[in-house]
Amino acid sequence: MRSGSYRIVSNSTVQQGAGAMPFRSPAARENDRMWWLAHGEHEVPPSLGWLSLHERKHLASIRFTKRRNEYLTRRWTAKQAIATVLEIDRTPASLTRIEVRHRPSGAPYVHLDGRAAEIDVSLSDRAGWAVCLVGPPGSAESGTLGIDLEVVEPRSDEFVADFFTSAELEHVQGLTDLDRRHEAANLIWSAKEAALKVQQVGLRVDTRTVEVQLRGERRPDGWAPMHVTGAAGPMPGWWRRDGVFVLTIASDAQREPPELLTTGSSLAGAVPVHSWVGRPTC
Ligand SMILES: CC(C)(COP(=O)(O)OP(=O)(O)OC[C@H]1O[C@@H](n2cnc3c(N)ncnc32)[C@H](O)[C@@H]1OP(=O)(O)O)[C@@H](O)C(=O)NCCC(=O)NCCS
């Protein structure tokens, strides 16, 4: 399939077998498709030949190792995902053609060969791992996607009371199993961040202006439905737990879960890393 002047990925680069798109509705439209993948910071090549000039300039302005690692991991992950979806080869020279730039709000958009590409994108990283959500085609102007990655870790009662709505607070406090409680707290937080990315406002607004509802059973492919409501309207989405990570995606319309691209790494066995601790500045 083509969108504008770009070719869009065929199913051969989407993970097949157990858990691969078993629930894809025949009615799902091609332009509703989304894709995702993950990469770890250890996979980012040390040479910077895959960055554009603009990106290298930005990198040179970063003084803190944590921020540098996060930026590189997000960019590497995004370029791998976008190149796969647009069927561009993934040599360093070709990857320089792809840039993820920012709107004034901070929301990302894809630049390809010097102009905005008709494809939507959202990025997140946590503890040495980054994720990228791509699609649907033809939505460069809209910024309709949000993705967020978190580690399942303890969140204090104060955190939940400060940032969650009363219904969310009640849901978390109603869970007696500690792991399920931590999972729910991180999941709801992550879903809020994903939704606030759809709204393109991020944490500039009160996190209680969006409310997360966890709906329905987890599917065999690992995705479970969720629903976020906010001032801008409903933001349906999906969440999954992979090892110690929880991943959420939200968008402006009801869609099937994103398809996993084969060019990424598995989050299921991923170990969180904080490699910057020993060398905080670049
Ligand atoms: C969006 C936000 C919540 C994400 O924060 P985070 O959890 O630390 O970071 P994540 O790794 O999950 O996501 C980072 C990505 O979010 C995206 N993002 C940033 N601002 C965004 C916005 N307004 N809308 C949608 N996406 C946004 C970017 O793609 C960014 O990665 P990039 O800079 O490499 O392109 C946060 O950046 C934010 O609140 N931004 C708005 C407020 C702001 O700009 N503050 C300035 C810094 S104090």
The ligand as an SDF file (V2000), in Angstrom:
LIG
                    3D

 48 50  0  0  0  0  0  0  0  0999 V2000
    5.5440   14.8270   26.9770 C   0  0  0  0  0  0  0  0  0  0  0  0
    6.2560   14.5370   28.3030 C   0  0  0  0  0  0  0  0  0  0  0  0
    5.2080   14.2360   29.3560 C   0  0  0  0  0  0  0  0  0  0  0  0
    7.1750   13.3180   28.1020 C   0  0  0  0  0  0  0  0  0  0  0  0
    8.0650   13.2670   29.1540 O   0  0  0  0  0  0  0  0  0  0  0  0
    8.9230   11.9970   29.6270 P   0  0  0  0  0  0  0  0  0  0  0  0
    8.0400   11.0100   30.2770 O   0  0  0  0  0  0  0  0  0  0  0  0
   10.0490   12.5240   30.3940 O   0  0  0  0  0  0  0  0  0  0  0  0
    9.5260   11.4220   28.2930 O   0  0  0  0  0  0  0  0  0  0  0  0
    9.1650   10.2240   27.3230 P   0  0  0  0  0  0  0  0  0  0  0  0
   10.4360    9.5100   27.0730 O   0  0  0  0  0  0  0  0  0  0  0  0
    7.9890    9.4100   27.7130 O   0  0  0  0  0  0  0  0  0  0  0  0
    8.7520   11.0110   25.9940 O   0  0  0  0  0  0  0  0  0  0  0  0
    9.6450   11.8790   25.3760 C   0  0  0  0  0  0  0  0  0  0  0  0
    9.0650   12.2300   24.0330 C   0  0  0  0  0  0  0  0  0  0  0  0
    7.7810   12.8280   24.2220 O   0  0  0  0  0  0  0  0  0  0  0  0
    7.4970   13.5710   23.0650 C   0  0  0  0  0  0  0  0  0  0  0  0
    6.8800   14.8220   23.4650 N   0  0  0  0  0  0  0  0  0  0  0  0
    7.4330   15.8590   24.1120 C   0  0  0  0  0  0  0  0  0  0  0  0
    6.5240   16.8510   24.2680 N   0  0  0  0  0  0  0  0  0  0  0  0
    5.3840   16.3990   23.6980 C   0  0  0  0  0  0  0  0  0  0  0  0
    4.1040   16.9770   23.5240 C   0  0  0  0  0  0  0  0  0  0  0  0
    3.8000   18.2020   23.9480 N   0  0  0  0  0  0  0  0  0  0  0  0
    3.1580   16.2480   22.8940 N   0  0  0  0  0  0  0  0  0  0  0  0
    3.4220   15.0140   22.4300 C   0  0  0  0  0  0  0  0  0  0  0  0
    4.6380   14.4070   22.5610 N   0  0  0  0  0  0  0  0  0  0  0  0
    5.5940   15.1120   23.1910 C   0  0  0  0  0  0  0  0  0  0  0  0
    8.8040   13.7920   22.3170 C   0  0  0  0  0  0  0  0  0  0  0  0
    8.7800   13.0000   21.1340 O   0  0  0  0  0  0  0  0  0  0  0  0
    9.8340   13.2750   23.2750 C   0  0  0  0  0  0  0  0  0  0  0  0
   10.9460   12.6560   22.6510 O   0  0  0  0  0  0  0  0  0  0  0  0
   11.9450   13.5220   21.7290 P   0  0  0  0  0  0  0  0  0  0  0  0
   12.1610   14.8180   22.4390 O   0  0  0  0  0  0  0  0  0  0  0  0
   13.1630   12.6710   21.6320 O   0  0  0  0  0  0  0  0  0  0  0  0
   11.2560   13.6860   20.3980 O   0  0  0  0  0  0  0  0  0  0  0  0
    7.0950   15.7530   28.7550 C   0  0  0  0  0  0  0  0  0  0  0  0
    8.1580   15.9490   27.8390 O   0  0  0  0  0  0  0  0  0  0  0  0
    6.2940   17.0160   28.8290 C   0  0  0  0  0  0  0  0  0  0  0  0
    5.4870   17.1610   29.7200 O   0  0  0  0  0  0  0  0  0  0  0  0
    6.4840   17.9600   27.9020 N   0  0  0  0  0  0  0  0  0  0  0  0
    5.7070   19.1700   27.8880 C   0  0  0  0  0  0  0  0  0  0  0  0
    6.2010   20.1620   28.8900 C   0  0  0  0  0  0  0  0  0  0  0  0
    7.5720   20.6420   28.5570 C   0  0  0  0  0  0  0  0  0  0  0  0
    7.9220   20.8030   27.4210 O   0  0  0  0  0  0  0  0  0  0  0  0
    8.3760   20.8410   29.5410 N   0  0  0  0  0  0  0  0  0  0  0  0
    9.7290   21.2370   29.3010 C   0  0  0  0  0  0  0  0  0  0  0  0
   10.6470   20.3740   30.0660 C   0  0  0  0  0  0  0  0  0  0  0  0
   10.5450   20.8110   31.7620 S   0  0  0  0  0  0  0  0  0  0  0  0
  1  2  1  0
  2  3  1  0
  2  4  1  0
  2 36  1  0
  4  5  1  0
  5  6  1  0
  6  7  2  0
  6  8  1  0
  6  9  1  0
  9 10  1  0
 10 11  2  0
 10 12  1  0
 10 13  1  0
 13 14  1  0
 14 15  1  0
 15 16  1  0
 15 30  1  0
 16 17  1  0
 17 18  1  0
 17 28  1  0
 18 19  1  0
 18 27  1  0
 19 20  2  0
 20 21  1  0
 21 22  1  0
 21 27  2  0
 22 23  1  0
 22 24  2  0
 24 25  1  0
 25 26  2  0
 26 27  1  0
 28 29  1  0
 28 30  1  0
 30 31  1  0
 31 32  1  0
 32 33  2  0
 32 34  1  0
 32 35  1  0
 36 37  1  0
 36 38  1  0
 38 39  2  0
 38 40  1  0
 40 41  1  0
 41 42  1  0
 42 43  1  0
 43 44  2  0
 43 45  1  0
 45 46  1  0
 46 47  1  0
 47 48  1  0
M  END
$$$$
